[in-house]
Amino acid sequence: MGLLSEQDVQYLKDLFGKEMKDDVKILIFKSDDKSRCEYCDITVSVFSEVAEIDDRIKLEVYDIDDDEAIANKYDIKGRVPAIVFLTADGTDKGVRYFGIPSGHEFSTVIQNIISFSNGAKPDLSQNSINKISQIDVPTEILVFVTPTCPYCPRAVLLAHEIAKANDNIKAAMVEANEFPEWSMEHGVSAVPHIVVNDETAFIGAYPEDMFVDHVVQHVLG
């Protein structure tokens, strides 16, 4: 029996049929060492089931140790499971997931599949895009989440949209419970917890304009 219900599969089949345009590439980095990655197998299984729904979803699975050069190319830093989204021509827009995007976060995966199949254009206001364009240094946004947090997907999507708007920016969802040391490093006690360039920028679900302003101000001062 699959992880996705027949109802879910039919819903996604209809949605992808209506909304997807081109291929989307999804790279998964895993480890077979269960002590290192408890959720790698289920992450691969979930994405495999999603990829079976529409043949425009191209899934590539890599071992973090055997495929070290590829992992380094996408700046995975040894943390697995890790997921990278690419457009049909292989363009990297900086969208990442660390940990299985389950619970409420699964919706962000579906939205990114559709977005990347349509060129990964940022779904932001022009005012936000103009502000983000000012960032001219390498920037990383981490959004620490938990699967049961109903406010976290919006924060994750906003971070991903910001990354799509500026090639200097990478943005990642981080499942806080799967990476306790990483979470502890940044003092994560409530989610969504947003870290910009290794410093906590703010905590909580902010509307687009405030989210963008906090990121830009944190980077540029």
C-alpha positions as CSV (number, residue, x, y, z in Angstrom):
1,M,0.0,0.0,0.0
2,G,1.3,3.4,-1.0
3,L,1.9,6.3,1.4
4,L,-0.5,8.5,-0.7
5,S,-4.2,7.6,-0.7
6,E,-6.0,7.0,-4.0
7,Q,-7.9,10.2,-3.4
8,D,-4.7,12.1,-3.0
9,V,-3.2,10.6,-6.1
10,Q,-6.3,11.5,-8.2
11,Y,-6.4,15.0,-6.8
12,L,-2.7,15.6,-7.6
13,K,-3.1,14.0,-11.1
14,D,-5.8,16.4,-11.9
15,L,-3.9,19.4,-10.4
16,F,-0.7,18.6,-12.2
17,G,-2.6,18.1,-15.5
18,K,-4.1,21.5,-15.2
19,E,-1.2,23.5,-13.8
20,M,2.1,21.9,-14.9
21,K,3.7,23.0,-18.2
22,D,7.3,21.6,-18.5
23,D,9.4,19.1,-16.6
24,V,10.7,19.7,-13.1
25,K,13.7,18.0,-11.7
26,I,13.9,17.0,-8.0
27,L,17.2,15.8,-6.5
28,I,17.1,13.8,-3.3
29,F,20.3,13.3,-1.3
30,K,20.1,10.4,1.2
31,S,22.1,8.0,3.3
32,D,21.5,4.3,3.9
33,D,22.8,4.7,7.4
34,K,19.7,4.7,9.6
35,S,21.6,6.3,12.5
36,R,22.4,9.2,10.2
37,C,19.1,9.5,8.4
38,E,16.0,8.0,10.0
39,Y,13.7,9.5,7.4
40,C,15.6,9.0,4.1
41,D,13.8,5.9,3.0
42,I,10.3,7.4,3.6
43,T,11.4,10.7,1.9
44,V,12.5,8.8,-1.2
45,S,9.2,6.7,-1.1
46,V,7.0,9.8,-0.9
47,F,8.7,11.6,-3.7
48,S,8.8,8.4,-5.8
49,E,5.0,8.1,-5.5
50,V,4.5,11.8,-6.4
51,A,6.8,11.4,-9.4
52,E,4.8,8.4,-10.6
53,I,1.7,10.6,-10.9
54,D,3.1,12.7,-13.7
55,D,6.0,11.8,-16.0
56,R,7.1,15.5,-16.1
57,I,8.4,15.1,-12.6
58,K,11.9,13.8,-12.9
59,L,13.3,12.3,-9.7
60,E,17.1,11.7,-9.2
61,V,18.3,10.1,-6.0
62,Y,21.9,10.4,-4.8
63,D,23.8,8.9,-1.9
64,I,25.5,11.7,0.1
65,D,28.8,9.7,0.3
66,D,28.9,8.0,-3.1
67,D,27.9,11.2,-4.9
68,E,29.8,13.7,-2.9
69,A,30.7,15.9,-5.9
70,I,27.1,16.4,-6.8
71,A,26.2,17.1,-3.2
72,N,28.9,19.7,-3.0
73,K,27.7,21.3,-6.2
74,Y,24.3,22.0,-4.5
75,D,25.9,22.9,-1.1
76,I,24.2,20.1,0.8
77,K,26.8,20.1,3.6
78,G,26.3,16.4,4.5
79,R,22.8,16.9,5.9
80,V,20.2,14.4,4.8
81,P,17.6,13.9,3.6
82,A,18.0,16.9,1.4
83,I,15.9,17.9,-1.5
84,V,16.8,20.3,-4.4
85,F,14.4,21.6,-7.0
86,L,15.5,22.5,-10.5
87,T,13.7,23.8,-13.6
88,A,13.4,21.7,-16.8
89,D,16.7,23.0,-18.1
90,G,18.5,22.3,-14.8
91,T,18.5,25.9,-13.5
92,D,19.0,26.0,-9.7
93,K,16.9,28.7,-8.1
94,G,18.2,28.0,-4.6
95,V,15.2,26.1,-3.3
96,R,16.0,23.5,-0.7
97,Y,14.5,21.2,1.9
98,F,16.4,19.5,4.7
99,G,14.3,16.8,6.3
100,I,11.1,15.2,5.1
101,P,8.5,17.9,4.2
102,S,5.5,16.1,5.8
103,G,2.3,17.2,7.4
104,H,1.5,20.8,6.5
105,E,4.8,21.2,4.6
106,F,3.8,18.7,2.0
107,S,1.7,21.5,0.4
108,T,4.8,23.5,-0.2
109,V,6.3,20.7,-2.2
110,I,3.3,20.5,-4.5
111,Q,3.3,24.3,-5.0
112,N,7.0,24.2,-5.9
113,I,6.5,21.4,-8.3
114,I,4.0,23.5,-10.2
115,S,6.1,26.6,-9.9
116,F,9.3,25.0,-11.2
117,S,7.4,23.4,-14.1
118,N,6.4,26.9,-15.1
119,G,9.9,28.4,-14.9
120,A,10.1,29.1,-11.1
121,K,9.1,32.8,-11.4
122,P,8.8,34.5,-8.0
123,D,5.2,34.8,-6.8
124,L,5.9,38.2,-5.1
125,S,4.8,41.8,-5.5
126,Q,6.9,44.0,-7.8
127,N,7.7,46.1,-4.7
128,S,9.1,43.0,-2.9
129,I,11.1,41.9,-6.0
130,N,12.6,45.4,-6.2
131,K,13.7,45.3,-2.6
132,I,15.1,41.8,-2.9
133,S,17.1,42.8,-6.0
134,Q,19.3,45.0,-3.7
135,I,20.9,42.0,-2.1
136,D,24.2,41.6,-3.9
137,V,26.0,39.1,-1.5
138,P,25.6,35.4,-1.0
139,T,22.6,34.9,1.3
140,E,21.1,31.9,3.0
141,I,17.6,31.8,4.5
142,L,16.7,28.9,6.8
143,V,13.1,28.4,7.9
144,F,13.0,25.9,10.8
145,V,9.6,24.1,10.9
146,T,7.7,21.2,12.4
147,P,5.1,19.1,10.5
148,T,2.3,20.2,12.8
149,C,2.8,23.9,12.5
150,P,0.0,25.4,10.4
151,Y,1.8,28.8,9.9
152,C,5.2,27.4,8.7
153,P,4.3,26.6,5.1
154,R,3.6,30.2,4.3
155,A,7.0,31.2,5.8
156,V,8.8,28.4,3.8
157,L,7.1,29.5,0.6
158,L,8.0,33.1,1.1
159,A,11.6,32.2,1.7
160,H,11.6,30.1,-1.5
161,E,9.9,32.9,-3.5
162,I,12.6,35.3,-2.3
163,A,15.3,32.8,-3.5
164,K,13.6,32.6,-6.9
165,A,13.8,36.3,-7.2
166,N,17.6,36.7,-6.6
167,D,20.4,34.3,-7.7
168,N,22.4,35.4,-4.7
169,I,19.9,33.8,-2.3
170,K,19.3,30.2,-1.3
171,A,16.4,29.3,1.0
172,A,15.7,26.1,2.8
173,M,13.0,24.5,4.9
174,V,14.6,22.7,7.9
175,E,12.6,20.1,9.8
176,A,13.7,21.1,13.3
177,N,13.0,17.7,15.0
178,E,15.2,15.9,12.5
179,F,18.2,18.2,13.0
180,P,18.3,18.8,16.8
181,E,21.9,20.0,16.9
182,W,21.3,22.4,14.0
183,S,18.1,23.7,15.8
184,M,20.0,24.0,19.1
185,E,22.7,25.9,17.4
186,H,20.2,28.6,16.4
187,G,18.2,28.4,19.6
188,V,15.0,27.2,18.0
189,S,12.2,26.9,20.5
190,A,9.2,28.0,18.5
191,V,8.5,27.8,14.8
192,P,8.6,29.2,12.2
193,H,12.1,30.3,13.2
194,I,13.9,32.2,10.4
195,V,17.7,32.4,10.2
196,V,19.5,34.6,7.7
197,N,23.2,34.1,7.2
198,D,23.5,32.0,10.3
199,E,21.8,34.6,12.6
200,T,18.2,34.6,13.8
201,A,16.4,37.3,11.9
202,F,12.9,36.8,13.3
203,I,10.4,34.3,14.7
204,G,6.8,33.8,13.6
205,A,4.7,34.0,10.5
206,Y,5.0,37.4,8.9
207,P,3.1,38.8,5.9
208,E,5.1,39.2,2.7
209,D,6.1,42.9,3.0
210,M,7.4,42.4,6.6
211,F,9.1,39.2,5.8
212,V,11.0,40.7,2.9
213,D,11.9,43.9,4.8
214,H,13.4,41.8,7.7
215,V,15.5,39.7,5.3
216,V,16.7,42.7,3.3
217,Q,17.5,44.7,6.5
218,H,19.3,41.8,8.1
219,V,21.5,41.4,5.1
220,L,22.1,45.0,4.1
221,G,21.7,46.6,7.5
